[in-house]
Amino acid sequence: MERLQNFINGEFSSSRSSNTLDNFNPATGKVYGQLPASNEVDVDDAVGAAQAVFSKWSTTPTSERSRVLMKIAELIEVRLQEFAEAESMDTGKPLGLARKVDIPRAVANFRFYAGAAEHFFSEAHIMEQRAINYTLRQPLGVVGCISPWNLPLYLLTWKIAPAIAAGNCVVAKPSELTPKTAALLAELLATAGVPAGVINIVHGEGESAGAAIVKHPGVKAVSFTGGTETGARISEVAAPQFKKLSLELGGKNPNIIFADCDFDKMLETTLRSSFINQGQVCLCGSRIFVEQPIYERFRDALVERTRELKVGDPMDAQTHQGAVISQQHMEKILTCINQAKEEGASLLTGGERVILKGRCEKGWFVQPTILEGLAADAKTNQREIFGPVVSLMPFKDEQQVVRCANESAYGLAATVWTQNLSRAHRMAAELEAGILWINCWMLRDLRTPFGGMKHSGLGREGGFEALRFFTEAKNVCIDLTT
Ligand code: NDP
């Protein structure tokens, strides 16, 4: 039985209460480890350690901070297989996906912000002969980074890397469901040259450890990725303290397919954007709108390709679809499918739990599922399911599809498939989403702003946006006339 520990002030320790939580492997349904159930006392220790080292870290030359980030990237890369296995075991995702996407992306996050920190600049505004203004961008102090279970190390490092690159010290809390890669990260920080206290990792439940980070007066900003309801609860606590908040929340993204698209490329990508990571990526396109002339051709092709996806042991190289994160989440997904049927949806494929043989017989697997026949405003098309479930809807024209796509509380991402350039630009301007993909999906450039509108969040991560978030802008005006 593996026993993970917190990482506070450069040392591994149990929670002060010694309470623990079980860590499950979703593919087997079995407990394989334990993690500290931390609370506000542990968070207070972590904030204290971070505060103590802040003046040292924030005045470390940027080039040196950058070197440390590069070294972290290198050390993760050396242990890529070990990190990927840990990620797959915690999440149930196919090992190949963790090897190809999750861990390389965590490496890229550190490398990218090692470079970005050195290129980050501040502005000067010259008032002709009279005065000069320049902007200081100073680190905030101690910041909180709270991340979800779907892309554990990928999303945690997307926050930690810019935070420390900008000179802040971090108290981070990974999801209680997926703590292992954060614990592995902690193991290599000292070797990378990260001073004790600069990155502290506190494990535990959101309602205790997470809430304590948000509430702590020593935490100056909170960068959060997770569900919309949790984001709202965090805002209620952080807003009266005027903490800076970055919220990356849920989505119900439209995937809009026009008849003039490159059909083969669209189909291949739509299969991925529907079911990658068992549909548990905030950017997955779960509402698929298809122009009427190709609706039936598309539907039949997608159903055929989906039936070919192999649901299986995440450690098996042939597996396309692994387990979903927890029994509770599996039950939620199956309930949503049943409610869709009650709403009048036809089930084109999937819809059931998958029981595998052998070591995964008790694992939490769900068939990739395609629904059709529901209106855009049906409950199934409005609420985030966050599983391998998509809903198909035919549409008549551009105006209708823009109206239906925007008829959502969410506004994270949207995909448009068309060869018509003017239409592509019109759609990009009209769709209510922070991230637009035209004839592609998940093509990520880390320099670009990342985040959602409406109930999908507040603020943007990525590129210099994150460095701006993790710094305070201070304008200095110098009168040149005296
Ligand atoms: P949750 O909101 O349940 O949890 C996210 C993190 O917040 C976890 O570490 C959780 O801890 C913690 N947490 C829970 N309650 C509190 C609280 N009151 N105060 C502080 N922290 C708290 O999300 P999930 O982990 O279930 O992740 C799935 C959601 O994340 C989906 O809605 C998905 O769309 C969204 N997401 C958004 C992305 C984006 O970029 N917009 C990217 C990826 C996912 P614990 O779980 O340990 O209790």
Residues whose N, C-alpha, C, O or C-beta is under 5 A from the ligand:
A	BS01	NDP	I146 S147 P148 W149 K173 P174 S175 E176 L177 G204 E205 G206 E207 G210 A211 T225 G226 G227 T228 T230 R233 E248 L249 G250 G251 C282 S456
